[in-house]
Amino acid sequence: MIPPNSTLPESLRQTLQAHAQSADDELDWPTTSWTALEQNDVFRWSIPQQYGGLELSAVEQLIRNEELASQCLTTAFILSQREAAVSQLLKGSVQLQQRYLPGCATGKELLTVGLSQLTTSRQHGRPALLATLLSDGAFQLDGSIPWVTAADHATAIIGGATLVDQRQLLFVIPANRSGMVIDPPMTLSALAGSRTTAVHFNQVILPADEVLIPPMEQVLGKSGGGGLETSCLAIGLARAALDLLRPEAALRVEIAKTLQTLDPQLSQLRTRLHQAAGNPAERDGILELRADCTLFVLRTTQLALLLIKGAGFVKPHPIQRLAQQALFFLVWSCPRPANEKIWKTLLD
């Protein structure tokens, strides 16, 4: 049965649910789930109408992406990386938008991002990916992007590099550019089907017209990589955990009391998320929400496992998958201020 507040067609929900475990477990690309997104116009949600998209509002996208995450976090995570790429592309030139966005709307092209090295990964040594300005205005890229989701299925990657003077730039580059090497996908503890991996650059030439945002300090802004999309997916996963408990709420008092406590907290986090989207929050507000959503999804999935008991620790019961996936939010796009709040809370 479709929930009263569902924003997704029942056929899409069923497809995502049916393949959620294999998408999490297996390194294979989740073809069936990804095709279902295309068939239901999901790829058009964030694309401007002039490029063939639906141009939904930021809040409407959050509502729909939350439900996607509640059905299959792996598929929702891959989509979030495409959405992050689209968001960055919309800051660039019209020429680059015209090149990629129509194909993104139809699903013929897949963009992904590799930006963690600018904010949260490998920040204690030399830049992971170094950009050197050449005489003709192009750049030479050397080094690695340590985390790129769906790299071997992407048409192009939106990445970030650091110059010797510590300024940063963003670029969009075809994934098959000479000198780029895409590693095999990592065997992650969860979300294996995202095919996340490292991409290496050896004297790769980046023409000037592929520079998305020219060199500047903190090219991703003060909030870095800790955006609202990560919090949205955490809320979606917590929602899935609570939904698993609902059928037993009428039979077990402890489950009913748990839902009475956690449901309002979920609604409050959702309200904060939507308010932040409608009125862009300051850095502290975004990062505080990021930490609160991470702590909530950790607590919710573990409580659900506790209440479901041993049966939930046996595959294919979904709560074992949800609890494992919740750990991902401790390492996904977690800037230091959010990390510190989570760490201090868990330590207390």
C-alpha positions as CSV (number, residue, x, y, z in Angstrom):
1,M,0.0,0.0,0.0
2,I,1.2,3.5,-0.8
3,P,1.6,5.7,2.3
4,P,-0.8,8.6,2.5
5,N,2.1,11.1,2.1
6,S,3.9,9.2,-0.7
7,T,5.3,11.2,-3.6
8,L,6.4,8.2,-5.7
9,P,4.4,5.9,-7.9
10,E,3.8,2.5,-6.3
11,S,5.7,0.7,-9.1
12,L,8.8,2.7,-8.4
13,R,8.6,2.1,-4.7
14,Q,8.2,-1.7,-5.3
15,T,11.1,-1.8,-7.6
16,L,13.4,0.1,-5.3
17,Q,12.4,-2.0,-2.3
18,A,12.8,-5.3,-4.2
19,H,16.4,-4.5,-5.2
20,A,17.5,-2.5,-2.1
21,Q,19.4,-5.4,-0.5
22,S,21.3,-6.4,-3.6
23,A,22.1,-2.8,-4.4
24,D,23.7,-2.5,-1.0
25,D,25.5,-5.9,-1.0
26,E,26.7,-6.3,-4.6
27,L,29.3,-4.3,-6.6
28,D,27.1,-4.6,-9.7
29,W,25.5,-1.4,-11.0
30,P,21.8,-1.3,-9.8
31,T,20.5,-1.3,-13.4
32,T,16.9,-2.1,-12.6
33,S,16.5,0.5,-10.0
34,W,18.3,3.2,-12.0
35,T,16.2,2.4,-15.1
36,A,13.1,2.8,-12.9
37,L,14.2,6.3,-12.0
38,E,14.5,7.2,-15.7
39,Q,11.1,5.7,-16.5
40,N,9.5,7.8,-13.8
41,D,11.1,11.2,-14.8
42,V,13.2,11.3,-11.6
43,F,16.2,12.6,-13.6
44,R,14.1,15.6,-14.7
45,W,13.3,16.8,-11.2
46,S,16.2,19.2,-10.7
47,I,16.8,20.2,-14.4
48,P,15.6,23.6,-15.6
49,Q,12.7,23.5,-17.9
50,Q,14.7,25.1,-20.7
51,Y,16.9,21.9,-20.8
52,G,13.9,19.5,-20.7
53,G,13.5,19.3,-16.9
54,L,10.7,19.8,-14.4
55,E,12.5,22.4,-12.3
56,L,10.9,21.4,-9.0
57,S,11.5,23.6,-6.0
58,A,14.2,22.8,-3.6
59,V,11.7,21.7,-0.9
60,E,9.8,19.5,-3.4
61,Q,13.1,17.8,-4.3
62,L,13.9,17.2,-0.7
63,I,10.5,15.7,-0.1
64,R,10.9,13.2,-3.0
65,N,14.5,12.4,-2.3
66,E,13.7,11.6,1.3
67,E,11.2,9.0,0.1
68,L,13.7,7.6,-2.4
69,A,16.1,7.1,0.5
70,S,13.5,5.4,2.6
71,Q,13.1,2.8,-0.2
72,C,16.7,2.3,-1.3
73,L,19.5,4.3,0.1
74,T,22.1,3.1,-2.4
75,T,20.0,4.3,-5.4
76,A,19.2,7.6,-3.6
77,F,22.9,8.1,-2.8
78,I,24.0,7.7,-6.5
79,L,21.2,10.1,-7.5
80,S,22.4,12.6,-4.8
81,Q,25.9,12.7,-6.4
82,R,24.3,13.4,-9.8
83,E,22.2,16.1,-8.2
84,A,25.3,17.6,-6.6
85,A,26.9,17.7,-10.0
86,V,23.8,19.3,-11.6
87,S,23.8,21.9,-8.8
88,Q,27.4,22.8,-9.5
89,L,26.9,22.9,-13.2
90,L,24.1,25.4,-12.8
91,K,26.8,27.8,-11.4
92,G,28.9,27.5,-14.6
93,S,28.7,28.8,-18.1
94,V,25.6,28.5,-20.4
95,Q,27.8,26.5,-22.8
96,L,28.6,23.8,-20.3
97,Q,24.9,23.7,-19.2
98,Q,23.8,23.3,-22.8
99,R,26.4,20.5,-23.3
100,Y,25.3,18.3,-20.4
101,L,21.9,19.2,-19.0
102,P,19.6,18.0,-21.8
103,G,21.3,14.6,-21.7
104,C,21.0,14.5,-17.9
105,A,17.3,15.2,-18.1
106,T,16.7,12.2,-20.4
107,G,19.2,9.9,-18.5
108,K,21.4,9.5,-21.6
109,E,24.2,11.2,-19.7
110,L,25.3,10.8,-16.0
111,L,27.3,13.4,-14.2
112,T,28.9,12.7,-10.8
113,V,31.1,14.7,-8.4
114,G,34.5,14.3,-6.8
115,L,34.9,17.2,-4.3
116,S,35.6,15.6,-0.9
117,Q,39.4,16.3,-1.3
118,L,38.6,20.0,-1.1
119,T,37.0,19.8,2.4
120,T,37.1,16.5,4.3
121,S,39.5,14.0,2.7
122,R,43.3,14.2,2.7
123,Q,43.5,17.6,4.3
124,H,46.7,16.9,6.3
125,G,49.3,16.9,3.5
126,R,49.9,18.1,0.0
127,P,46.7,18.6,-2.2
128,A,45.2,15.3,-3.4
129,L,44.7,16.9,-6.8
130,L,47.0,19.7,-8.0
131,A,46.1,22.1,-10.8
132,T,48.9,23.9,-12.6
133,L,48.1,26.9,-14.8
134,L,49.5,26.6,-18.3
135,S,50.5,29.5,-20.6
136,D,47.4,29.1,-22.8
137,G,44.9,29.4,-19.9
138,A,44.5,25.6,-19.6
139,F,45.4,23.7,-16.5
140,Q,47.3,20.5,-15.9
141,L,45.8,18.1,-13.3
142,D,48.0,15.7,-11.3
143,G,47.0,13.5,-8.4
144,S,43.8,11.8,-7.4
145,I,40.2,12.3,-6.4
146,P,39.7,9.7,-3.6
147,W,35.9,9.4,-3.7
148,V,33.9,9.4,-6.9
149,T,30.6,7.6,-7.0
150,A,29.6,5.8,-10.3
151,A,32.8,6.9,-11.9
152,D,32.9,4.1,-14.4
153,H,29.3,4.8,-15.5
154,A,29.6,8.6,-15.7
155,T,29.8,10.7,-18.8
156,A,31.7,13.4,-17.0
157,I,33.0,14.2,-13.5
158,I,32.7,17.5,-11.7
159,G,35.8,17.7,-9.6
160,G,37.9,20.2,-7.6
161,A,41.6,20.8,-7.6
162,T,44.0,23.0,-5.6
163,L,46.6,25.3,-6.9
164,V,50.0,25.8,-5.3
165,D,48.8,29.1,-3.8
166,Q,46.0,27.1,-2.1
167,R,43.2,28.6,-4.2
168,Q,40.7,26.1,-5.5
169,L,38.8,25.6,-8.8
170,L,36.0,23.4,-10.0
171,F,35.9,21.7,-13.4
172,V,33.8,19.4,-15.5
173,I,35.8,16.8,-17.5
174,P,34.8,13.8,-19.6
175,A,35.4,10.6,-17.7
176,N,37.3,9.1,-20.6
177,R,39.9,11.9,-20.9
178,S,43.4,10.7,-21.7
179,G,45.6,10.4,-18.6
180,M,42.7,9.6,-16.3
181,V,42.5,6.2,-14.6
182,I,39.4,4.9,-12.8
183,D,40.1,2.3,-10.2
184,P,37.9,-0.7,-9.7
185,P,35.0,0.0,-7.3
186,M,35.8,-0.1,-3.6
187,T,34.3,-2.9,-1.4
188,L,32.4,-0.6,1.0
189,S,30.8,-1.8,4.1
190,A,27.5,-0.6,2.7
191,L,26.2,0.9,-0.6
192,A,28.4,-1.3,-2.7
193,G,26.3,-0.8,-5.8
194,S,27.3,2.9,-5.8
195,R,30.6,1.7,-7.4
196,T,32.5,4.4,-5.5
197,T,36.2,4.6,-6.3
198,A,39.2,6.7,-6.8
199,V,40.1,8.5,-10.0
200,H,43.8,9.3,-10.8
201,F,45.1,12.1,-13.0
202,N,48.6,12.0,-14.7
203,Q,49.4,15.2,-16.6
204,V,45.7,15.5,-17.6
205,I,45.1,18.7,-19.7
206,L,42.0,20.7,-18.6
207,P,41.1,23.2,-21.3
208,A,40.0,26.6,-20.1
209,D,36.4,26.0,-21.3
210,E,36.0,23.1,-19.0
211,V,36.7,25.2,-15.9
212,L,33.4,25.5,-14.1
213,I,34.4,28.0,-11.4
214,P,37.8,29.7,-11.7
215,P,40.4,29.7,-8.9
216,M,39.3,31.2,-5.6
217,E,39.5,30.6,-1.9
218,Q,37.1,28.1,-0.5
219,V,35.4,27.4,-3.9
220,L,32.7,25.4,-2.2
221,G,31.8,28.1,0.2
222,K,32.1,28.3,4.0
223,S,29.8,25.3,4.6
224,G,32.0,23.1,2.4
225,G,30.6,19.8,1.4
226,G,28.1,19.4,4.2
227,G,24.9,20.3,2.3
228,L,21.3,19.6,2.8
229,E,21.1,16.6,0.6
230,T,23.1,14.5,3.0
231,S,20.7,15.4,5.9
232,C,17.8,14.6,3.6
233,L,19.0,11.1,3.0
234,A,19.7,10.5,6.7
235,I,16.1,11.5,7.4
236,G,14.9,9.1,4.7
237,L,16.8,6.2,6.2
238,A,15.5,7.0,9.7
239,R,12.0,7.1,8.3
240,A,12.5,3.6,6.8
241,A,13.6,2.3,10.2
242,L,10.5,3.7,12.0
243,D,8.3,2.3,9.2
244,L,9.5,-1.2,10.0
245,L,8.3,-0.8,13.6
246,R,4.8,0.4,12.7
247,P,3.1,-3.0,12.1
248,E,3.9,-4.1,15.6
249,A,3.0,-0.8,17.4
250,A,-0.5,-1.9,18.2
251,L,0.8,-5.2,19.8
252,R,3.8,-4.0,21.7
253,V,3.7,-1.1,24.1
254,E,7.5,-0.4,23.9
255,I,7.3,0.0,20.2
256,A,4.3,2.4,20.4
257,K,6.2,4.5,23.0
258,T,9.3,4.6,20.8
259,L,7.3,5.8,17.8
260,Q,5.6,8.4,20.0
261,T,9.0,9.8,20.9
262,L,10.8,9.5,17.6
263,D,8.1,10.5,15.2
264,P,7.9,14.1,16.4
265,Q,11.7,14.3,16.4
266,L,11.7,13.2,12.7
267,S,9.1,15.8,11.9
268,Q,11.1,18.5,13.6
269,L,14.3,17.6,11.6
270,R,12.3,17.6,8.4
271,T,10.9,21.0,9.2
272,R,14.4,22.4,9.8
273,L,15.6,20.9,6.6
274,H,12.8,22.4,4.5
275,Q,13.2,25.8,6.2
276,A,16.9,25.7,5.4
277,A,16.1,25.0,1.8
278,G,13.6,27.8,1.6
279,N,15.8,30.3,3.4
280,P,19.5,29.3,3.0
281,A,21.0,28.8,6.4
282,E,24.3,30.1,7.7
283,R,27.2,27.6,7.9
284,D,26.6,26.8,11.6
285,G,22.9,26.1,10.9
286,I,23.6,23.7,8.0
287,L,26.3,21.8,9.9
288,E,24.3,21.6,13.1
289,L,21.5,20.1,11.1
290,R,23.9,17.7,9.5
291,A,25.1,16.5,12.9
292,D,21.6,16.2,14.3
293,C,20.4,14.1,11.4
294,T,23.4,11.8,11.6
295,L,22.9,11.3,15.3
296,F,19.2,10.7,14.8
297,V,19.6,8.1,12.1
298,L,22.2,6.2,14.1
299,R,19.9,6.2,17.2
300,T,16.8,5.3,15.2
301,T,18.2,2.4,13.3
302,Q,19.9,1.0,16.5
303,L,16.7,1.3,18.5
304,A,14.7,-0.4,15.7
305,L,17.2,-3.3,15.7
306,L,17.0,-3.5,19.5
307,L,13.2,-3.8,19.3
308,I,13.1,-6.2,16.4
309,K,15.7,-8.4,18.2
310,G,17.6,-11.3,16.8
311,A,15.4,-11.7,13.7
312,G,16.6,-8.3,12.5
313,F,20.3,-9.4,12.6
314,V,19.6,-12.1,9.9
315,K,19.6,-11.3,6.2
316,P,17.5,-10.4,4.4
317,H,15.6,-8.6,7.2
318,P,16.0,-4.9,6.2
319,I,16.8,-3.5,9.6
320,Q,20.3,-5.1,9.5
321,R,20.9,-3.2,6.2
322,L,19.5,0.1,7.5
323,A,21.7,-0.1,10.7
324,Q,24.8,-0.7,8.6
325,Q,24.0,2.0,6.1
326,A,23.5,4.5,9.0
327,L,27.2,4.3,9.7
328,F,27.9,5.7,6.3
329,F,26.7,9.2,7.5
330,L,29.7,9.3,9.9
331,V,32.1,9.5,6.9
332,W,30.0,10.9,4.1
333,S,30.6,14.6,3.6
334,C,31.1,15.3,7.3
335,P,33.0,18.6,7.7
336,R,35.0,19.1,10.9
337,P,32.4,21.2,12.9
338,A,29.7,18.6,12.2
339,N,32.2,15.8,13.0
340,E,33.1,17.4,16.3
341,K,29.5,17.7,17.5
342,I,28.8,14.1,16.6
343,W,32.0,13.0,18.3
344,K,31.3,14.9,21.5
345,T,27.7,13.6,21.7
346,L,28.7,10.0,21.2
347,L,31.5,10.5,23.8
348,D,29.2,11.8,26.5
